[in-house]
Amino acid sequence: MKKQAKFLVCGIVVLLLALVCAVSVAAGPLSPVKPPEFQLPRPNAVWGTAWVPILRGQTLTFTHNLGGDPDDYAVELLFLDLDDGMGINRAYYGGMEVNGQWYGAHWENLTSNTIQVYRHTDDTAADLIRLRVWGPLDPPDYDSGWLDVSQGETITLSHGVGVTATDLTVGLWFSGTVRGIHQFGFGGLGVDGPQQMLGAHWQNLTDSTVEVIRHPNDTDVEQVRMIVVHGTEPDYDSLEELGDWQDVAAGDVYTFTHNLNWSPNMLLIRGECYDSSGMRGIHMLFAGGNHDWFNGGQYQGVHLQNITGNSVTVFRQPEDEFCPQVRLRIWKRSLMIYLPLLNKES
């Protein structure tokens, strides 16, 4: 898919196996739910579901009927784990493969009226999913439009917003012939056999530039589109509350206690990594988790889990070497731009 650049766009928020059990969710207990607080007039229309069960290996097709141009939409996808202690989470967002087994979930094929969510065949984190799609809000401070990107290519974008990097929010979309507008492989996705690195991620965010990298074996990210926003102040910012990026040792968890006392279904959460070595800076590499065949089968990356009305936990994979420090921003439900969580993401 080769899409034209769109400059009046809100931010979103990120598998060659057969997609089975396609389901159109239009009525009954799986019907889209529009809580009263989400009854917004167009063009700020919003559509959402309740918590919806999804089977392993299943594709759900949701009909949002917002109309207009899907380039203008923001998407939020959350997971709910019922039996492994992760609660509301974004573990393995975009997909994670381990020795032939596939975990996580992702959204794809976003159109003016529908969107699909696919849960991978061996996943343990997304027993239920919750999906929201927003119509256009305010224009972002920077919009790259759709850009062609080659396998293994790094694109440096000059957003020129001129605001301290930690006050900026970045959104990244993918587009391809097979999956349409999607976030399969968000953050990067290593496959054990044949050994491949799929997907894409952003890194090295500064007050004026940011990099986008498409991984060398990727087949689904034919184009990328990035926005950069200096938006509404968050209701919680760990940099302000705690004074710095927080260290998380490999294999450990860090719990941010935000004490907002707000429904976790109504929180917009943005997490990021910081690599002080200078290689990646503020980044989203392996957001959600990854199994790295090229590093001897190590588990890399981070994800969010146990999202509650007063706290959020970050889990760093046991052999991760890219995300030694994390930060978290949280907004109560509002009309602001939403962007992906720190999971494969925030």
C-alpha positions as CSV (number, residue, x, y, z in Angstrom):
1,M,0.0,0.0,0.0
2,K,1.4,3.4,-1.0
3,K,-0.5,6.1,0.8
4,Q,-0.3,9.8,0.4
5,A,0.9,12.0,3.2
6,K,-1.8,13.4,5.5
7,F,-1.1,16.5,7.5
8,L,-4.3,16.9,9.5
9,V,-3.8,13.8,11.4
10,C,-4.1,12.7,15.1
11,G,-1.6,10.4,16.7
12,I,-2.5,6.9,17.8
13,V,-1.4,5.5,19.7
14,V,1.9,-1.3,16.8
15,L,3.1,-13.0,10.6
16,L,2.9,-15.2,7.9
17,L,0.8,-17.7,9.9
18,A,-2.7,-18.3,8.5
19,L,-5.4,-16.1,10.1
20,V,-8.2,-18.3,11.3
21,C,-11.7,-17.9,12.8
22,A,-12.4,-14.4,11.3
23,V,-15.2,-12.9,13.4
24,S,-17.3,-9.7,12.7
25,V,-18.2,-8.2,16.1
26,A,-21.4,-6.3,15.6
27,A,-24.0,-7.4,18.2
28,G,-24.6,-9.4,21.4
29,P,-22.1,-9.5,24.3
30,L,-19.2,-8.7,22.0
31,S,-20.8,-5.6,20.6
32,P,-18.8,-2.3,20.6
33,V,-19.6,-0.3,23.7
34,K,-19.7,3.5,23.7
35,P,-19.7,4.7,27.4
36,P,-21.4,8.0,27.9
37,E,-18.0,9.8,28.5
38,F,-17.0,8.7,25.0
39,Q,-20.0,10.3,23.2
40,L,-18.0,13.0,21.4
41,P,-19.2,15.0,18.5
42,R,-17.4,14.5,15.1
43,P,-14.8,15.2,14.0
44,N,-13.6,14.0,17.4
45,A,-15.6,10.8,17.1
46,V,-14.5,7.8,19.1
47,W,-15.5,4.1,19.1
48,G,-14.6,1.4,21.5
49,T,-15.3,-2.2,22.7
50,A,-15.8,-3.7,26.1
51,W,-13.3,-6.4,27.1
52,V,-13.7,-9.0,24.4
53,P,-12.6,-12.7,24.5
54,I,-10.2,-13.7,21.7
55,L,-9.0,-17.2,21.1
56,R,-5.4,-18.1,20.3
57,G,-4.9,-18.0,16.5
58,Q,-8.1,-16.0,16.1
59,T,-8.8,-12.8,14.0
60,L,-11.5,-10.5,15.2
61,T,-12.9,-8.0,12.6
62,F,-14.5,-5.0,14.3
63,T,-16.7,-2.5,12.5
64,H,-16.2,1.0,13.9
65,N,-17.9,2.9,11.0
66,L,-16.2,6.2,11.8
67,G,-15.9,6.9,8.1
68,G,-13.4,9.3,6.7
69,D,-9.7,8.6,6.1
70,P,-8.0,5.9,8.3
71,D,-4.8,7.9,8.1
72,D,-6.5,10.2,10.6
73,Y,-7.2,7.6,13.2
74,A,-5.7,6.8,16.6
75,V,-5.8,3.2,17.9
76,E,-5.4,1.8,21.3
77,L,-5.1,-2.0,22.0
78,L,-4.9,-3.4,25.5
79,F,-4.7,-7.0,26.7
80,L,-6.2,-8.6,29.8
81,D,-4.6,-11.8,31.2
82,L,-6.8,-13.9,33.3
83,D,-4.5,-16.6,34.6
84,D,-0.8,-15.7,34.6
85,G,-0.8,-12.7,36.9
86,M,-0.2,-9.9,34.3
87,G,-3.7,-8.3,34.6
88,I,-4.2,-5.5,32.1
89,N,-1.0,-5.5,30.1
90,R,0.7,-4.9,26.7
91,A,3.1,-8.0,26.8
92,Y,4.4,-9.2,23.5
93,Y,2.5,-6.3,21.7
94,G,3.1,-6.7,17.9
95,G,4.1,-10.3,18.3
96,M,7.0,-12.4,19.8
97,E,8.3,-15.7,18.5
98,V,10.2,-18.3,20.6
99,N,11.4,-21.5,19.0
100,G,8.4,-21.7,16.7
101,Q,5.8,-20.5,19.2
102,W,4.1,-17.2,18.7
103,Y,2.9,-14.9,21.5
104,G,1.1,-11.5,21.8
105,A,-1.4,-9.8,19.6
106,H,-1.5,-6.8,17.1
107,W,-3.9,-4.8,15.1
108,E,-3.9,-4.5,11.3
109,N,-5.9,-3.7,8.2
110,L,-7.3,-0.4,9.6
111,T,-9.8,1.0,7.1
112,S,-12.4,3.8,7.2
113,N,-15.0,1.4,8.7
114,T,-13.2,-1.7,10.1
115,I,-10.1,-2.9,11.9
116,Q,-8.7,-6.4,12.7
117,V,-7.0,-7.8,15.8
118,Y,-5.1,-11.0,15.6
119,R,-4.0,-13.1,18.7
120,H,-1.0,-15.3,18.0
121,T,-1.2,-19.0,18.2
122,D,0.5,-19.6,21.6
123,D,-0.2,-16.4,23.4
124,T,-0.7,-16.3,27.1
125,A,-1.2,-12.5,27.8
126,A,-4.2,-11.5,25.7
127,D,-7.1,-13.6,27.0
128,L,-9.3,-10.6,26.4
129,I,-8.7,-7.4,24.4
130,R,-10.0,-3.9,24.5
131,L,-9.9,-1.7,21.4
132,R,-10.5,2.0,20.8
133,V,-10.4,4.0,17.6
134,W,-10.4,7.8,17.7
135,G,-11.3,10.1,14.8
136,P,-9.2,13.2,14.0
137,L,-8.1,15.5,16.7
138,D,-5.7,18.4,16.5
139,P,-2.9,18.3,13.9
140,P,0.4,17.1,15.4
141,D,3.4,19.3,15.7
142,Y,5.2,17.2,13.1
143,D,3.9,14.6,10.6
144,S,6.3,12.8,8.3
145,G,3.5,11.5,6.0
146,W,4.0,8.0,4.6
147,L,7.6,7.4,3.7
148,D,9.0,4.5,1.7
149,V,11.6,2.5,3.8
150,S,13.9,-0.3,2.6
151,Q,14.8,-3.4,4.5
152,G,17.6,-2.5,7.0
153,E,17.3,1.2,6.3
154,T,17.6,3.9,9.0
155,I,15.7,7.2,8.3
156,T,16.6,10.3,10.3
157,L,13.6,12.7,10.5
158,S,14.0,16.3,11.4
159,H,10.8,17.1,13.2
160,G,12.1,20.6,14.4
161,V,9.6,20.9,17.2
162,G,12.4,22.4,19.3
163,V,11.1,21.2,22.7
164,T,13.0,19.1,25.2
165,A,12.9,15.5,24.1
166,T,11.3,14.3,27.3
167,D,8.3,16.5,26.7
168,L,7.7,15.1,23.3
169,T,5.5,12.1,22.3
170,V,6.2,10.0,19.2
171,G,3.8,7.8,17.2
172,L,4.8,5.3,14.6
173,W,2.6,3.5,12.1
174,F,3.4,0.9,9.5
175,S,1.8,0.3,6.1
176,G,2.2,-2.7,3.8
177,T,0.4,-4.5,0.9
178,V,-0.7,-7.5,3.0
179,R,-1.6,-6.0,6.4
180,G,-2.6,-2.5,5.4
181,I,-2.1,0.1,8.1
182,H,-0.8,-2.0,11.0
183,Q,1.5,-2.5,14.0
184,F,2.7,-6.1,13.4
185,G,6.4,-6.3,14.5
186,F,6.2,-3.0,16.4
187,G,9.6,-2.5,18.2
188,G,11.2,-5.3,16.3
189,L,10.5,-9.1,16.2
190,G,13.1,-11.8,16.0
191,V,12.2,-15.1,14.4
192,D,14.2,-18.2,15.2
193,G,13.8,-20.3,12.1
194,P,14.6,-19.2,9.5
195,Q,16.5,-16.6,11.5
196,Q,15.0,-13.2,10.7
197,M,14.5,-9.7,12.2
198,L,11.1,-8.2,11.3
199,G,9.3,-5.0,12.1
200,A,10.5,-1.5,12.8
201,H,11.1,0.9,15.8
202,W,12.1,4.4,16.6
203,Q,15.1,5.7,18.6
204,N,17.4,8.6,19.4
205,L,14.6,11.2,20.0
206,T,16.0,14.7,20.5
207,D,14.5,18.1,20.5
208,S,14.8,18.3,16.7
209,T,15.3,14.8,15.3
210,V,14.3,11.1,15.6
211,E,15.3,7.9,13.8
212,V,13.2,5.1,12.3
213,I,14.7,1.8,11.6
214,R,13.2,-1.0,9.5
215,H,14.7,-4.3,10.4
216,P,16.7,-6.2,7.8
217,N,14.4,-9.1,7.0
218,D,11.1,-7.3,7.4
219,T,8.4,-8.0,4.8
220,D,5.4,-6.0,6.1
221,V,6.7,-2.5,6.8
222,E,6.8,-1.1,3.2
223,Q,6.1,2.4,4.5
224,V,6.4,4.2,7.9
225,R,4.7,7.3,9.1
226,M,5.7,9.2,12.2
227,I,4.2,12.1,14.2
228,V,5.8,14.1,17.0
229,V,3.6,15.9,19.5
230,H,4.2,18.4,22.3
231,G,0.8,17.9,23.8
232,T,-1.2,18.2,27.0
233,E,0.6,17.9,30.3
234,P,0.2,14.4,31.8
235,D,-1.6,13.8,35.1
236,Y,1.4,11.7,36.1
237,D,5.0,12.0,34.9
238,S,7.6,9.8,36.6
239,L,10.4,12.2,35.7
240,E,8.7,14.9,37.7
241,E,7.5,12.8,40.5
242,L,10.7,10.7,41.0
243,G,13.2,13.2,39.6
244,D,14.9,11.0,37.0
245,W,14.6,7.9,34.7
246,Q,14.2,4.8,36.9
247,D,16.8,2.0,36.8
248,V,15.3,-1.5,36.2
249,A,17.7,-4.5,36.5
250,A,17.4,-7.2,33.8
251,G,14.8,-9.7,34.9
252,D,13.2,-7.4,37.5
253,V,10.0,-5.4,37.7
254,Y,9.5,-1.7,38.7
255,T,6.2,-0.5,39.9
256,F,5.2,3.1,39.3
257,T,2.7,4.2,42.0
258,H,0.8,7.1,40.4
259,N,-2.1,7.3,42.9
260,L,-4.5,8.8,40.3
261,N,-7.3,6.6,41.7
262,W,-8.8,6.4,38.2
263,S,-10.3,3.5,36.3
264,P,-7.5,1.6,34.5
265,N,-9.8,1.4,31.4
266,M,-9.7,5.2,31.2
267,L,-6.0,5.8,31.5
268,L,-3.8,6.6,28.6
269,I,-0.3,5.4,29.4
270,R,3.0,6.2,27.6
271,G,6.3,4.5,28.6
272,E,9.7,4.8,27.1
273,C,13.2,3.4,27.4
274,Y,16.5,5.3,27.8
275,D,19.8,4.0,26.8
276,S,22.5,6.2,28.2
277,S,25.3,4.6,26.1
278,G,24.4,7.0,23.3
279,M,23.5,4.2,20.9
280,R,19.7,4.6,21.1
281,G,18.9,7.4,23.5
282,I,15.1,7.6,24.1
283,H,13.7,4.7,22.2
284,M,11.2,1.9,21.7
285,L,13.4,-1.0,20.5
286,F,11.9,-4.3,21.5
287,A,9.0,-2.6,23.2
288,G,6.8,-5.5,24.5
289,G,9.6,-8.1,24.5
290,N,11.6,-10.0,22.0
291,H,13.4,-13.4,21.7
292,D,16.8,-12.7,20.1
293,W,18.2,-15.6,18.2
294,F,21.2,-13.5,17.1
295,N,22.2,-13.1,20.8
296,G,22.0,-16.8,21.7
297,G,18.3,-17.0,22.3
298,Q,18.1,-14.2,24.9
299,Y,15.0,-12.4,26.0
300,Q,15.1,-8.7,25.4
301,G,12.9,-5.7,25.8
302,V,10.3,-4.5,28.3
303,H,6.5,-4.5,28.7
304,L,3.8,-3.0,30.9
305,Q,1.6,-5.2,33.1
306,N,-0.7,-5.0,36.1
307,I,-2.2,-1.7,35.1
308,T,-4.5,-0.5,37.9
309,G,-6.1,2.7,39.0
310,N,-3.1,3.6,41.1
311,S,-0.1,1.7,39.8
312,V,1.6,0.3,36.7
313,T,4.4,-2.3,36.6
314,V,7.2,-2.5,34.1
315,F,8.8,-5.9,33.5
316,R,12.3,-6.0,32.0
317,Q,13.2,-9.3,30.2
318,P,16.0,-11.4,31.8
319,E,18.8,-10.7,29.3
320,D,17.7,-7.3,28.1
321,E,20.6,-4.9,27.4
322,F,18.7,-2.1,25.7
323,C,16.4,-0.6,28.3
324,P,18.3,0.0,31.6
325,Q,16.1,2.9,32.4
326,V,12.4,3.7,32.0
327,R,9.9,6.5,32.5
328,L,6.1,6.6,32.5
329,R,3.5,9.3,31.7
330,I,-0.2,8.8,32.3
331,W,-3.2,10.8,31.3
332,K,-6.7,10.4,32.6
333,R,-9.3,10.1,29.8
334,S,-9.4,13.3,27.7
335,L,-9.4,14.5,24.1
336,M,-5.7,14.3,23.8
337,I,-3.7,12.4,21.2
338,Y,-3.1,8.8,22.2
339,L,0.2,7.0,21.4
340,P,1.4,3.4,22.0
341,L,2.4,2.1,25.4
342,L,5.8,0.8,26.2
343,N,4.9,-2.6,25.0
344,K,4.8,-4.5,21.8
345,E,3.9,-1.5,23.0
346,S,2.7,2.8,25.3
